[in-house]
Every structure is written in C-alpha cells, then in structure tokens.
Amino acid sequence: MTGLTVTTVDGKTRTLTVTVEPHIEDRRPYRCQGLLVDLEGYSTEYTLECPSDPDQAVRLLFPSALSYGVFVRVLECEARDMAIISDTSVEDLFAAVR
C-alpha cells in the first residue's frame, strides 16, 4: 500500500493510505473528468480528485468537508515498495575491500 501526505490550502496535513488503485472517471457536469484516488486515514474515507483539465485544482473530498472539497497545496508520495538489495551490511563491504 502506498501512503500519500496531503497538505491542503487551509494548512492541514494528512497522511493517508491508498485503498483502491487510482482510476479515471468522468463525473461531469457536476464534478470533473479526471483521476480519482481513494484513500483512508484517521477513521475516514477520502477521495483525491485530480482533474484532467490543467486549469482546475486538485481537491481532497471527505464527508466533513464542504461539498466541493478542500483544495490541495502539496501532495507527496511515500514509497513503501522497497527491496532488499544485499544481505551484506555496509561494514561487511568495507571489510572485504580492505
């Protein structure tokens, strides 16, 4: 699972977990066409709405927000997919070189 840190224009920062693979959806005329990312955290479900139109802002939607959501200022992705490169520690590598 991938984590996202979302900072909204009101200065709040939330670290959320992606729950479903992002998908493109057309929700016009009331919303937008774009990428939707389903998230959860703090016992709440969120949706990150990334419009395909570059003139529209990215919004974070959740039940207690206004109907149009909260505009996002900064979005950071936390990579959790890490692999073990070597069973050898750094000290072992330096010892082998000496």
ROVEXVEX-987079 format. One record per atom (N, C-alpha, C, O): residue number from 1; y, z, x. Coordinates in steps of 0.1 Angstrom, whole numbers, plus 5000, padded with zeros to 4 digits. Atoms other than C-alpha are relative to their C-alpha. Layout:
# residues N
<rec><pos>NUM</pos><north>Y</north><up>Z</up><east>X</east></rec>
...
***
This chain:
# residues 98
<rec><pos>1</pos><north>4988</north><up>5000</up><east>5008</east></rec>
<rec><pos>1</pos><north>5000</north><up>5000</up><east>5000</east></rec>
<rec><pos>1</pos><north>5012</north><up>5000</up><east>5009</east></rec>
<rec><pos>1</pos><north>5013</north><up>5006</up><east>5019</east></rec>
<rec><pos>2</pos><north>4987</north><up>5001</up><east>4992</east></rec>
<rec><pos>2</pos><north>5035</north><up>4992</up><east>5012</east></rec>
<rec><pos>2</pos><north>5010</north><up>5009</up><east>4994</east></rec>
<rec><pos>2</pos><north>5011</north><up>5010</up><east>4981</east></rec>
<rec><pos>3</pos><north>4989</north><up>4992</up><east>5004</east></rec>
<rec><pos>3</pos><north>5064</north><up>5015</up><east>5010</east></rec>
<rec><pos>3</pos><north>5013</north><up>4993</up><east>5001</east></rec>
<rec><pos>3</pos><north>5015</north><up>4986</up><east>5011</east></rec>
<rec><pos>4</pos><north>4986</north><up>5005</up><east>5000</east></rec>
<rec><pos>4</pos><north>5100</north><up>5005</up><east>5002</east></rec>
<rec><pos>4</pos><north>5010</north><up>5011</up><east>4999</east></rec>
<rec><pos>4</pos><north>5008</north><up>5020</up><east>4991</east></rec>
<rec><pos>5</pos><north>4989</north><up>4991</up><east>5001</east></rec>
<rec><pos>5</pos><north>5131</north><up>5025</up><east>5009</east></rec>
<rec><pos>5</pos><north>5011</north><up>4992</up><east>4994</east></rec>
<rec><pos>5</pos><north>5016</north><up>4983</up><east>4999</east></rec>
<rec><pos>6</pos><north>4990</north><up>5007</up><east>5007</east></rec>
<rec><pos>6</pos><north>5157</north><up>5015</up><east>4984</east></rec>
<rec><pos>6</pos><north>5013</north><up>5009</up><east>4999</east></rec>
<rec><pos>6</pos><north>5012</north><up>5021</up><east>4995</east></rec>
<rec><pos>7</pos><north>4987</north><up>4993</up><east>5001</east></rec>
<rec><pos>7</pos><north>5194</north><up>5026</up><east>4987</east></rec>
<rec><pos>7</pos><north>5008</north><up>4992</up><east>4990</east></rec>
<rec><pos>7</pos><north>5011</north><up>4980</up><east>4991</east></rec>
<rec><pos>8</pos><north>4992</north><up>5006</up><east>5010</east></rec>
<rec><pos>8</pos><north>5215</north><up>5019</up><east>4956</east></rec>
<rec><pos>8</pos><north>5015</north><up>5002</up><east>5002</east></rec>
<rec><pos>8</pos><north>5019</north><up>5010</up><east>5011</east></rec>
<rec><pos>9</pos><north>4986</north><up>4999</up><east>4998</east></rec>
<rec><pos>9</pos><north>5252</north><up>5014</up><east>4953</east></rec>
<rec><pos>9</pos><north>5006</north><up>5013</up><east>4997</east></rec>
<rec><pos>9</pos><north>5017</north><up>5017</up><east>5002</east></rec>
<rec><pos>10</pos><north>4995</north><up>4987</up><east>5003</east></rec>
<rec><pos>10</pos><north>5256</north><up>5049</up><east>4940</east></rec>
<rec><pos>10</pos><north>4997</north><up>5010</up><east>5011</east></rec>
<rec><pos>10</pos><north>4999</north><up>5022</up><east>5009</east></rec>
<rec><pos>11</pos><north>5003</north><up>4992</up><east>4989</east></rec>
<rec><pos>11</pos><north>5244</north><up>5062</up><east>4973</east></rec>
<rec><pos>11</pos><north>4986</north><up>5008</up><east>5000</east></rec>
<rec><pos>11</pos><north>4983</north><up>5015</up><east>5009</east></rec>
<rec><pos>12</pos><north>5013</north><up>4994</up><east>5001</east></rec>
<rec><pos>12</pos><north>5209</north><up>5074</up><east>4962</east></rec>
<rec><pos>12</pos><north>4990</north><up>4992</up><east>5008</east></rec>
<rec><pos>12</pos><north>4990</north><up>4980</up><east>5007</east></rec>
<rec><pos>13</pos><north>5011</north><up>5007</up><east>4992</east></rec>
<rec><pos>13</pos><north>5179</north><up>5066</up><east>4985</east></rec>
<rec><pos>13</pos><north>4987</north><up>5005</up><east>4994</east></rec>
<rec><pos>13</pos><north>4985</north><up>5017</up><east>4993</east></rec>
<rec><pos>14</pos><north>5013</north><up>4997</up><east>5005</east></rec>
<rec><pos>14</pos><north>5144</north><up>5065</up><east>4971</east></rec>
<rec><pos>14</pos><north>4990</north><up>4993</up><east>5008</east></rec>
<rec><pos>14</pos><north>4991</north><up>4981</up><east>5012</east></rec>
<rec><pos>15</pos><north>5011</north><up>5006</up><east>4993</east></rec>
<rec><pos>15</pos><north>5112</north><up>5059</up><east>4990</east></rec>
<rec><pos>15</pos><north>4989</north><up>4998</up><east>4990</east></rec>
<rec><pos>15</pos><north>4984</north><up>5008</up><east>4984</east></rec>
<rec><pos>16</pos><north>5009</north><up>5003</up><east>5011</east></rec>
<rec><pos>16</pos><north>5088</north><up>5041</up><east>4966</east></rec>
<rec><pos>16</pos><north>4988</north><up>4992</up><east>5006</east></rec>
<rec><pos>16</pos><north>4989</north><up>4986</up><east>5016</east></rec>
<rec><pos>17</pos><north>5013</north><up>5007</up><east>4996</east></rec>
<rec><pos>17</pos><north>5053</north><up>5026</up><east>4968</east></rec>
<rec><pos>17</pos><north>4998</north><up>4988</up><east>4991</east></rec>
<rec><pos>17</pos><north>4999</north><up>4989</up><east>4978</east></rec>
<rec><pos>18</pos><north>5003</north><up>5012</up><east>5007</east></rec>
<rec><pos>18</pos><north>5045</north><up>4991</up><east>4957</east></rec>
<rec><pos>18</pos><north>4986</north><up>5002</up><east>4993</east></rec>
<rec><pos>18</pos><north>4976</north><up>5005</up><east>5000</east></rec>
<rec><pos>19</pos><north>5013</north><up>4998</up><east>5008</east></rec>
<rec><pos>19</pos><north>5018</north><up>4993</up><east>4929</east></rec>
<rec><pos>19</pos><north>4993</north><up>4987</up><east>4997</east></rec>
<rec><pos>19</pos><north>4981</north><up>4987</up><east>4995</east></rec>
<rec><pos>20</pos><north>5006</north><up>5013</up><east>5004</east></rec>
<rec><pos>20</pos><north>5012</north><up>4957</up><east>4920</east></rec>
<rec><pos>20</pos><north>5006</north><up>4989</up><east>5009</east></rec>
<rec><pos>20</pos><north>5018</north><up>4990</up><east>5013</east></rec>
<rec><pos>21</pos><north>4995</north><up>5011</up><east>4992</east></rec>
<rec><pos>21</pos><north>5015</north><up>4925</up><east>4940</east></rec>
<rec><pos>21</pos><north>5012</north><up>4994</up><east>4994</east></rec>
<rec><pos>21</pos><north>5012</north><up>4991</up><east>4982</east></rec>
<rec><pos>22</pos><north>4988</north><up>5006</up><east>5005</east></rec>
<rec><pos>22</pos><north>5050</north><up>4911</up><east>4936</east></rec>
<rec><pos>22</pos><north>4997</north><up>4986</up><east>4993</east></rec>
<rec><pos>22</pos><north>4989</north><up>4979</up><east>4998</east></rec>
<rec><pos>23</pos><north>5002</north><up>5012</up><east>5007</east></rec>
<rec><pos>23</pos><north>5052</north><up>4882</up><east>4911</east></rec>
<rec><pos>23</pos><north>5013</north><up>4994</up><east>4995</east></rec>
<rec><pos>23</pos><north>5023</north><up>5001</up><east>4993</east></rec>
<rec><pos>24</pos><north>4988</north><up>5007</up><east>5005</east></rec>
<rec><pos>24</pos><north>5077</north><up>4856</up><east>4899</east></rec>
<rec><pos>24</pos><north>4999</north><up>5000</up><east>4985</east></rec>
<rec><pos>24</pos><north>4988</north><up>4996</up><east>4979</east></rec>
<rec><pos>25</pos><north>5000</north><up>5000</up><east>5014</east></rec>
<rec><pos>25</pos><north>5087</north><up>4859</up><east>4863</east></rec>
<rec><pos>25</pos><north>5013</north><up>4995</up><east>4994</east></rec>
<rec><pos>25</pos><north>5024</north><up>4997</up><east>5000</east></rec>
<rec><pos>26</pos><north>4988</north><up>5005</up><east>5006</east></rec>
<rec><pos>26</pos><north>5112</north><up>4841</up><east>4840</east></rec>
<rec><pos>26</pos><north>5003</north><up>5009</up><east>4988</east></rec>
<rec><pos>26</pos><north>4996</north><up>5008</up><east>4978</east></rec>
<rec><pos>27</pos><north>4996</north><up>4991</up><east>5011</east></rec>
<rec><pos>27</pos><north>5129</north><up>4867</up><east>4818</east></rec>
<rec><pos>27</pos><north>5013</north><up>4996</up><east>4993</east></rec>
<rec><pos>27</pos><north>5020</north><up>5005</up><east>4988</east></rec>
<rec><pos>28</pos><north>4988</north><up>5005</up><east>5006</east></rec>
<rec><pos>28</pos><north>5158</north><up>4846</up><east>4807</east></rec>
<rec><pos>28</pos><north>4998</north><up>4999</up><east>4985</east></rec>
<rec><pos>28</pos><north>4987</north><up>4997</up><east>4980</east></rec>
<rec><pos>29</pos><north>4986</north><up>5000</up><east>4997</east></rec>
<rec><pos>29</pos><north>5180</north><up>4846</up><east>4786</east></rec>
<rec><pos>29</pos><north>5006</north><up>5014</up><east>5002</east></rec>
<rec><pos>29</pos><north>5018</north><up>5015</up><east>5006</east></rec>
<rec><pos>30</pos><north>4994</north><up>4986</up><east>5000</east></rec>
<rec><pos>30</pos><north>5184</north><up>4884</up><east>4786</east></rec>
<rec><pos>30</pos><north>5000</north><up>5006</up><east>5014</east></rec>
<rec><pos>30</pos><north>5008</north><up>5014</up><east>5017</east></rec>
<rec><pos>31</pos><north>5000</north><up>4995</up><east>4986</east></rec>
<rec><pos>31</pos><north>5174</north><up>4891</up><east>4823</east></rec>
<rec><pos>31</pos><north>5002</north><up>4988</up><east>5009</east></rec>
<rec><pos>31</pos><north>5012</north><up>4981</up><east>5008</east></rec>
<rec><pos>32</pos><north>4999</north><up>5011</up><east>4990</east></rec>
<rec><pos>32</pos><north>5168</north><up>4866</up><east>4851</east></rec>
<rec><pos>32</pos><north>4987</north><up>4995</up><east>5003</east></rec>
<rec><pos>32</pos><north>4976</north><up>5000</up><east>4999</east></rec>
<rec><pos>33</pos><north>5012</north><up>5006</up><east>4994</east></rec>
<rec><pos>33</pos><north>5143</north><up>4844</up><east>4867</east></rec>
<rec><pos>33</pos><north>4999</north><up>5005</up><east>5015</east></rec>
<rec><pos>33</pos><north>5009</north><up>5003</up><east>5022</east></rec>
<rec><pos>34</pos><north>5000</north><up>4995</up><east>4986</east></rec>
<rec><pos>34</pos><north>5131</north><up>4859</up><east>4900</east></rec>
<rec><pos>34</pos><north>4987</north><up>5008</up><east>5003</east></rec>
<rec><pos>34</pos><north>4978</north><up>5008</up><east>4995</east></rec>
<rec><pos>35</pos><north>5011</north><up>4992</up><east>4995</east></rec>
<rec><pos>35</pos><north>5107</north><up>4881</up><east>4919</east></rec>
<rec><pos>35</pos><north>5001</north><up>5014</up><east>4995</east></rec>
<rec><pos>35</pos><north>5011</north><up>5020</up><east>4995</east></rec>
<rec><pos>36</pos><north>5001</north><up>4986</up><east>5005</east></rec>
<rec><pos>36</pos><north>5096</north><up>4914</up><east>4903</east></rec>
<rec><pos>36</pos><north>4990</north><up>5007</up><east>5009</east></rec>
<rec><pos>36</pos><north>4979</north><up>5003</up><east>5011</east></rec>
<rec><pos>37</pos><north>5008</north><up>4991</up><east>4992</east></rec>
<rec><pos>37</pos><north>5082</north><up>4942</up><east>4924</east></rec>
<rec><pos>37</pos><north>4998</north><up>5013</up><east>4992</east></rec>
<rec><pos>37</pos><north>5008</north><up>5020</up><east>4990</east></rec>
<rec><pos>38</pos><north>5003</north><up>4987</up><east>5007</east></rec>
<rec><pos>38</pos><north>5065</north><up>4971</up><east>4905</east></rec>
<rec><pos>38</pos><north>4998</north><up>5011</up><east>5010</east></rec>
<rec><pos>38</pos><north>4990</north><up>5010</up><east>5020</east></rec>
<rec><pos>39</pos><north>5000</north><up>4989</up><east>4991</east></rec>
<rec><pos>39</pos><north>5070</north><up>5004</up><east>4922</east></rec>
<rec><pos>39</pos><north>4998</north><up>5013</up><east>4993</east></rec>
<rec><pos>39</pos><north>4999</north><up>5014</up><east>4981</east></rec>
<rec><pos>40</pos><north>5001</north><up>4986</up><east>5006</east></rec>
<rec><pos>40</pos><north>5063</north><up>5041</up><east>4917</east></rec>
<rec><pos>40</pos><north>5004</north><up>5010</up><east>5010</east></rec>
<rec><pos>40</pos><north>5002</north><up>5008</up><east>5022</east></rec>
<rec><pos>41</pos><north>4997</north><up>4989</up><east>4991</east></rec>
<rec><pos>41</pos><north>5075</north><up>5073</up><east>4931</east></rec>
<rec><pos>41</pos><north>5008</north><up>5011</up><east>4992</east></rec>
<rec><pos>41</pos><north>5014</north><up>5007</up><east>4981</east></rec>
<rec><pos>42</pos><north>4993</north><up>4989</up><east>5007</east></rec>
<rec><pos>42</pos><north>5089</north><up>5107</up><east>4920</east></rec>
<rec><pos>42</pos><north>4996</north><up>5001</up><east>4986</east></rec>
<rec><pos>42</pos><north>5004</north><up>5004</up><east>4977</east></rec>
<rec><pos>43</pos><north>5005</north><up>5000</up><east>5014</east></rec>
<rec><pos>43</pos><north>5067</north><up>5105</up><east>4889</east></rec>
<rec><pos>43</pos><north>5006</north><up>4991</up><east>4991</east></rec>
<rec><pos>43</pos><north>5007</north><up>4993</up><east>4979</east></rec>
<rec><pos>44</pos><north>4993</north><up>5010</up><east>5009</east></rec>
<rec><pos>44</pos><north>5085</north><up>5075</up><east>4876</east></rec>
<rec><pos>44</pos><north>4995</north><up>4986</up><east>5005</east></rec>
<rec><pos>44</pos><north>4992</north><up>4984</up><east>5017</east></rec>
<rec><pos>45</pos><north>5003</north><up>5014</up><east>4996</east></rec>
<rec><pos>45</pos><north>5077</north><up>5037</up><east>4875</east></rec>
<rec><pos>45</pos><north>5013</north><up>4993</up><east>5000</east></rec>
<rec><pos>45</pos><north>5022</north><up>4995</up><east>4992</east></rec>
<rec><pos>46</pos><north>4988</north><up>5007</up><east>4998</east></rec>
<rec><pos>46</pos><north>5103</north><up>5014</up><east>4888</east></rec>
<rec><pos>46</pos><north>4997</north><up>4985</up><east>5001</east></rec>
<rec><pos>46</pos><north>4985</north><up>4981</up><east>5003</east></rec>
<rec><pos>47</pos><north>5002</north><up>5014</up><east>4998</east></rec>
<rec><pos>47</pos><north>5108</north><up>4976</up><east>4889</east></rec>
<rec><pos>47</pos><north>5012</north><up>4995</up><east>5008</east></rec>
<rec><pos>47</pos><north>5024</north><up>4998</up><east>5005</east></rec>
<rec><pos>48</pos><north>4989</north><up>5006</up><east>4992</east></rec>
<rec><pos>48</pos><north>5128</north><up>4959</up><east>4916</east></rec>
<rec><pos>48</pos><north>5001</north><up>4985</up><east>4996</east></rec>
<rec><pos>48</pos><north>4991</north><up>4978</up><east>4996</east></rec>
<rec><pos>49</pos><north>4998</north><up>5013</up><east>5005</east></rec>
<rec><pos>49</pos><north>5143</north><up>4927</up><east>4902</east></rec>
<rec><pos>49</pos><north>5008</north><up>4992</up><east>5010</east></rec>
<rec><pos>49</pos><north>5020</north><up>4995</up><east>5013</east></rec>
<rec><pos>50</pos><north>4993</north><up>5008</up><east>4990</east></rec>
<rec><pos>50</pos><north>5152</north><up>4901</up><east>4928</east></rec>
<rec><pos>50</pos><north>5002</north><up>4986</up><east>4995</east></rec>
<rec><pos>50</pos><north>4993</north><up>4978</up><east>4995</east></rec>
<rec><pos>51</pos><north>4997</north><up>5013</up><east>5006</east></rec>
<rec><pos>51</pos><north>5169</north><up>4871</up><east>4911</east></rec>
<rec><pos>51</pos><north>4999</north><up>4988</up><east>5010</east></rec>
<rec><pos>51</pos><north>5002</north><up>4990</up><east>5021</east></rec>
<rec><pos>52</pos><north>5001</north><up>5012</up><east>4991</east></rec>
<rec><pos>52</pos><north>5162</north><up>4836</up><east>4924</east></rec>
<rec><pos>52</pos><north>5014</north><up>4994</up><east>5002</east></rec>
<rec><pos>52</pos><north>5016</north><up>4986</up><east>5011</east></rec>
<rec><pos>53</pos><north>4987</north><up>5004</up><east>4998</east></rec>
<rec><pos>53</pos><north>5199</north><up>4829</up><east>4919</east></rec>
<rec><pos>53</pos><north>5008</north><up>5008</up><east>5010</east></rec>
<rec><pos>53</pos><north>5009</north><up>5021</up><east>5008</east></rec>
<rec><pos>54</pos><north>4993</north><up>4992</up><east>4990</east></rec>
<rec><pos>54</pos><north>5218</north><up>4840</up><east>4950</east></rec>
<rec><pos>54</pos><north>5013</north><up>5007</up><east>4996</east></rec>
<rec><pos>54</pos><north>5017</north><up>5016</up><east>5003</east></rec>
<rec><pos>55</pos><north>4987</north><up>4994</up><east>5005</east></rec>
<rec><pos>55</pos><north>5249</north><up>4848</up><east>4930</east></rec>
<rec><pos>55</pos><north>4997</north><up>5013</up><east>4992</east></rec>
<rec><pos>55</pos><north>5007</north><up>5021</up><east>4989</east></rec>
<rec><pos>56</pos><north>5004</north><up>4988</up><east>5007</east></rec>
<rec><pos>56</pos><north>5230</north><up>4876</up><east>4912</east></rec>
<rec><pos>56</pos><north>4995</north><up>5011</up><east>5010</east></rec>
<rec><pos>56</pos><north>4988</north><up>5008</up><east>5019</east></rec>
<rec><pos>57</pos><north>5003</north><up>4988</up><east>4992</east></rec>
<rec><pos>57</pos><north>5225</north><up>4911</up><east>4927</east></rec>
<rec><pos>57</pos><north>4985</north><up>5005</up><east>4997</east></rec>
<rec><pos>57</pos><north>4981</north><up>5003</up><east>4986</east></rec>
<rec><pos>58</pos><north>5013</north><up>4993</up><east>5001</east></rec>
<rec><pos>58</pos><north>5191</north><up>4928</up><east>4933</east></rec>
<rec><pos>58</pos><north>5002</north><up>5013</up><east>4993</east></rec>
<rec><pos>58</pos><north>5012</north><up>5020</up><east>4995</east></rec>
<rec><pos>59</pos><north>4999</north><up>4988</up><east>5008</east></rec>
<rec><pos>59</pos><north>5186</north><up>4956</up><east>4908</east></rec>
<rec><pos>59</pos><north>4987</north><up>5008</up><east>5000</east></rec>
<rec><pos>59</pos><north>4976</north><up>5003</up><east>5000</east></rec>
<rec><pos>60</pos><north>5011</north><up>4991</up><east>5002</east></rec>
<rec><pos>60</pos><north>5164</north><up>4986</up><east>4905</east></rec>
<rec><pos>60</pos><north>5000</north><up>5005</up><east>4986</east></rec>
<rec><pos>60</pos><north>5010</north><up>5011</up><east>4981</east></rec>
<rec><pos>61</pos><north>5001</north><up>4996</up><east>5014</east></rec>
<rec><pos>61</pos><north>5152</north><up>4992</up><east>4869</east></rec>
<rec><pos>61</pos><north>4990</north><up>5012</up><east>4999</east></rec>
<rec><pos>61</pos><north>4980</north><up>5012</up><east>5005</east></rec>
<rec><pos>62</pos><north>5009</north><up>4989</up><east>5003</east></rec>
<rec><pos>62</pos><north>5137</north><up>5025</up><east>4857</east></rec>
<rec><pos>62</pos><north>5005</north><up>5007</up><east>4987</east></rec>
<rec><pos>62</pos><north>5017</north><up>5005</up><east>4983</east></rec>
<rec><pos>63</pos><north>4997</north><up>4996</up><east>5014</east></rec>
<rec><pos>63</pos><north>5136</north><up>5044</up><east>4824</east></rec>
<rec><pos>63</pos><north>5014</north><up>5008</up><east>4999</east></rec>
<rec><pos>63</pos><north>5020</north><up>5006</up><east>4988</east></rec>
<rec><pos>64</pos><north>4988</north><up>4992</up><east>5002</east></rec>
<rec><pos>64</pos><north>5166</north><up>5068</up><east>4830</east></rec>
<rec><pos>64</pos><north>5012</north><up>4993</up><east>5005</east></rec>
<rec><pos>64</pos><north>5023</north><up>4999</up><east>5004</east></rec>
<rec><pos>65</pos><north>4988</north><up>5007</up><east>4995</east></rec>
<rec><pos>65</pos><north>5189</north><up>5041</up><east>4844</east></rec>
<rec><pos>65</pos><north>5006</north><up>4993</up><east>4988</east></rec>
<rec><pos>65</pos><north>5000</north><up>4992</up><east>4977</east></rec>
<rec><pos>66</pos><north>4993</north><up>5009</up><east>5010</east></rec>
<rec><pos>66</pos><north>5214</north><up>5020</up><east>4824</east></rec>
<rec><pos>66</pos><north>4991</north><up>4988</up><east>4997</east></rec>
<rec><pos>66</pos><north>4982</north><up>4985</up><east>5005</east></rec>
<rec><pos>67</pos><north>5009</north><up>5012</up><east>5004</east></rec>
<rec><pos>67</pos><north>5198</north><up>4990</up><east>4806</east></rec>
<rec><pos>67</pos><north>5000</north><up>4989</up><east>5010</east></rec>
<rec><pos>67</pos><north>4990</north><up>4982</up><east>5012</east></rec>
<rec><pos>68</pos><north>5000</north><up>5011</up><east>4990</east></rec>
<rec><pos>68</pos><north>5209</north><up>4966</up><east>4833</east></rec>
<rec><pos>68</pos><north>4996</north><up>5005</up><east>5014</east></rec>
<rec><pos>68</pos><north>4995</north><up>4997</up><east>5023</east></rec>
<rec><pos>69</pos><north>5005</north><up>4995</up><east>4988</east></rec>
<rec><pos>69</pos><north>5196</north><up>4988</up><east>4861</east></rec>
<rec><pos>69</pos><north>5011</north><up>5005</up><east>5010</east></rec>
<rec><pos>69</pos><north>5023</north><up>5005</up><east>5006</east></rec>
<rec><pos>70</pos><north>4991</north><up>4995</up><east>4990</east></rec>
<rec><pos>70</pos><north>5212</north><up>5001</up><east>4893</east></rec>
<rec><pos>70</pos><north>5000</north><up>4989</up><east>5011</east></rec>
<rec><pos>70</pos><north>4989</north><up>4985</up><east>5016</east></rec>
<rec><pos>71</pos><north>4999</north><up>5010</up><east>4990</east></rec>
<rec><pos>71</pos><north>5224</north><up>4976</up><east>4919</east></rec>
<rec><pos>71</pos><north>4996</north><up>5006</up><east>5014</east></rec>
<rec><pos>71</pos><north>4999</north><up>5017</up><east>5017</east></rec>
<rec><pos>72</pos><north>5005</north><up>4995</up><east>4987</east></rec>
<rec><pos>72</pos><north>5207</north><up>4978</up><east>4953</east></rec>
<rec><pos>72</pos><north>5009</north><up>4996</up><east>5012</east></rec>
<rec><pos>72</pos><north>5014</north><up>4984</up><east>5012</east></rec>
<rec><pos>73</pos><north>4992</north><up>5003</up><east>4989</east></rec>
<rec><pos>73</pos><north>5227</north><up>4980</up><east>4985</east></rec>
<rec><pos>73</pos><north>4991</north><up>4997</up><east>5012</east></rec>
<rec><pos>73</pos><north>4994</north><up>4987</up><east>5019</east></rec>
<rec><pos>74</pos><north>5009</north><up>5002</up><east>4988</east></rec>
<rec><pos>74</pos><north>5199</north><up>4983</up><east>5012</east></rec>
<rec><pos>74</pos><north>4986</north><up>5001</up><east>4995</east></rec>
<rec><pos>74</pos><north>4982</north><up>5010</up><east>4987</east></rec>
<rec><pos>75</pos><north>5014</north><up>5000</up><east>5003</east></rec>
<rec><pos>75</pos><north>5162</north><up>4975</up><east>5010</east></rec>
<rec><pos>75</pos><north>4993</north><up>4999</up><east>5013</east></rec>
<rec><pos>75</pos><north>4994</north><up>4990</up><east>5021</east></rec>
<rec><pos>76</pos><north>5007</north><up>5000</up><east>4988</east></rec>
<rec><pos>76</pos><north>5139</north><up>4985</up><east>5038</east></rec>
<rec><pos>76</pos><north>4985</north><up>5001</up><east>4997</east></rec>
<rec><pos>76</pos><north>4981</north><up>5008</up><east>4988</east></rec>
<rec><pos>77</pos><north>5014</north><up>5000</up><east>5002</east></rec>
<rec><pos>77</pos><north>5102</north><up>4978</up><east>5040</east></rec>
<rec><pos>77</pos><north>4993</north><up>5008</up><east>5011</east></rec>
<rec><pos>77</pos><north>4996</north><up>5006</up><east>5023</east></rec>
<rec><pos>78</pos><north>5007</north><up>4991</up><east>4991</east></rec>
<rec><pos>78</pos><north>5079</north><up>5003</up><east>5056</east></rec>
<rec><pos>78</pos><north>4986</north><up>4994</up><east>5002</east></rec>
<rec><pos>78</pos><north>4978</north><up>4993</up><east>4993</east></rec>
<rec><pos>79</pos><north>5013</north><up>5006</up><east>4997</east></rec>
<rec><pos>79</pos><north>5049</north><up>4986</up><east>5073</east></rec>
<rec><pos>79</pos><north>4989</north><up>5010</up><east>5002</east></rec>
<rec><pos>79</pos><north>4990</north><up>5019</up><east>5010</east></rec>
<rec><pos>80</pos><north>5011</north><up>4990</up><east>4999</east></rec>
<rec><pos>80</pos><north>5017</north><up>5006</up><east>5067</east></rec>
<rec><pos>80</pos><north>4988</north><up>4993</up><east>5005</east></rec>
<rec><pos>80</pos><north>4978</north><up>5000</up><east>5008</east></rec>
<rec><pos>81</pos><north>5012</north><up>5007</up><east>4995</east></rec>
<rec><pos>81</pos><north>4993</north><up>4979</up><east>5078</east></rec>
<rec><pos>81</pos><north>5000</north><up>5000</up><east>5015</east></rec>
<rec><pos>81</pos><north>5005</north><up>4991</up><east>5021</east></rec>
<rec><pos>82</pos><north>5000</north><up>4999</up><east>4986</east></rec>
<rec><pos>82</pos><north>4986</north><up>4990</up><east>5113</east></rec>
<rec><pos>82</pos><north>4986</north><up>4998</up><east>5005</east></rec>
<rec><pos>82</pos><north>4976</north><up>5002</up><east>4998</east></rec>
<rec><pos>83</pos><north>5013</north><up>5002</up><east>4995</east></rec>
<rec><pos>83</pos><north>4957</north><up>4981</up><east>5135</east></rec>
<rec><pos>83</pos><north>4998</north><up>5007</up><east>5014</east></rec>
<rec><pos>83</pos><north>5008</north><up>5009</up><east>5021</east></rec>
<rec><pos>84</pos><north>5002</north><up>4994</up><east>4987</east></rec>
<rec><pos>84</pos><north>4941</north><up>4998</up><east>5165</east></rec>
<rec><pos>84</pos><north>4998</north><up>4989</up><east>5010</east></rec>
<rec><pos>84</pos><north>4990</north><up>4980</up><east>5008</east></rec>
<rec><pos>85</pos><north>5000</north><up>5011</up><east>4990</east></rec>
<rec><pos>85</pos><north>4948</north><up>4976</up><east>5195</east></rec>
<rec><pos>85</pos><north>4989</north><up>5003</up><east>5011</east></rec>
<rec><pos>85</pos><north>4982</north><up>4995</up><east>5015</east></rec>
<rec><pos>86</pos><north>5009</north><up>4996</up><east>4989</east></rec>
<rec><pos>86</pos><north>4928</north><up>4996</up><east>5220</east></rec>
<rec><pos>86</pos><north>4995</north><up>5014</up><east>4998</east></rec>
<rec><pos>86</pos><north>5002</north><up>5023</up><east>4993</east></rec>
<rec><pos>87</pos><north>5005</north><up>4986</up><east>5000</east></rec>
<rec><pos>87</pos><north>4906</north><up>5027</up><east>5223</east></rec>
<rec><pos>87</pos><north>5005</north><up>5007</up><east>5012</east></rec>
<rec><pos>87</pos><north>5003</north><up>5019</up><east>5014</east></rec>
<rec><pos>88</pos><north>4996</north><up>4994</up><east>4987</east></rec>
<rec><pos>88</pos><north>4921</north><up>5033</up><east>5257</east></rec>
<rec><pos>88</pos><north>5014</north><up>5005</up><east>4999</east></rec>
<rec><pos>88</pos><north>5023</north><up>4998</up><east>4993</east></rec>
<rec><pos>89</pos><north>4987</north><up>4994</up><east>5001</east></rec>
<rec><pos>89</pos><north>4951</north><up>5056</up><east>5259</east></rec>
<rec><pos>89</pos><north>5009</north><up>4995</up><east>5012</east></rec>
<rec><pos>89</pos><north>5004</north><up>4988</up><east>5021</east></rec>
<rec><pos>90</pos><north>4991</north><up>5005</up><east>4990</east></rec>
<rec><pos>90</pos><north>4982</north><up>5048</up><east>5280</east></rec>
<rec><pos>90</pos><north>4997</north><up>5007</up><east>5013</east></rec>
<rec><pos>90</pos><north>4998</north><up>5000</up><east>5024</east></rec>
<rec><pos>91</pos><north>5004</north><up>4994</up><east>4987</east></rec>
<rec><pos>91</pos><north>4971</north><up>5074</up><east>5306</east></rec>
<rec><pos>91</pos><north>4988</north><up>4994</up><east>5006</east></rec>
<rec><pos>91</pos><north>4988</north><up>4992</up><east>5019</east></rec>
<rec><pos>92</pos><north>5011</north><up>5007</up><east>4995</east></rec>
<rec><pos>92</pos><north>4938</north><up>5057</up><east>5310</east></rec>
<rec><pos>92</pos><north>5003</north><up>4986</up><east>5006</east></rec>
<rec><pos>92</pos><north>4998</north><up>4982</up><east>5016</east></rec>
<rec><pos>93</pos><north>4996</north><up>5013</up><east>4995</east></rec>
<rec><pos>93</pos><north>4955</north><up>5023</up><east>5315</east></rec>
<rec><pos>93</pos><north>5007</north><up>5002</up><east>5013</east></rec>
<rec><pos>93</pos><north>5005</north><up>4995</up><east>5023</east></rec>
<rec><pos>94</pos><north>4993</north><up>4997</up><east>4987</east></rec>
<rec><pos>94</pos><north>4978</north><up>5038</up><east>5342</east></rec>
<rec><pos>94</pos><north>4991</north><up>5004</up><east>5011</east></rec>
<rec><pos>94</pos><north>4992</north><up>5000</up><east>5022</east></rec>
<rec><pos>95</pos><north>5010</north><up>4996</up><east>4990</east></rec>
<rec><pos>95</pos><north>4948</north><up>5054</up><east>5359</east></rec>
<rec><pos>95</pos><north>4992</north><up>4988</up><east>5005</east></rec>
<rec><pos>95</pos><north>4989</north><up>4988</up><east>5017</east></rec>
<rec><pos>96</pos><north>5007</north><up>5012</up><east>4996</east></rec>
<rec><pos>96</pos><north>4930</north><up>5021</up><east>5360</east></rec>
<rec><pos>96</pos><north>5008</north><up>4991</up><east>5010</east></rec>
<rec><pos>96</pos><north>5002</north><up>4985</up><east>5018</east></rec>
<rec><pos>97</pos><north>4991</north><up>5009</up><east>4992</east></rec>
<rec><pos>97</pos><north>4960</north><up>5003</up><east>5376</east></rec>
<rec><pos>97</pos><north>5002</north><up>5006</up><east>5014</east></rec>
<rec><pos>97</pos><north>5003</north><up>4999</up><east>5023</east></rec>
<rec><pos>98</pos><north>4998</north><up>4994</up><east>4987</east></rec>
<rec><pos>98</pos><north>4964</north><up>5029</up><east>5404</east></rec>
<rec><pos>98</pos><north>4988</north><up>4998</up><east>5008</east></rec>
<rec><pos>98</pos><north>4988</north><up>5003</up><east>5020</east></rec>
***
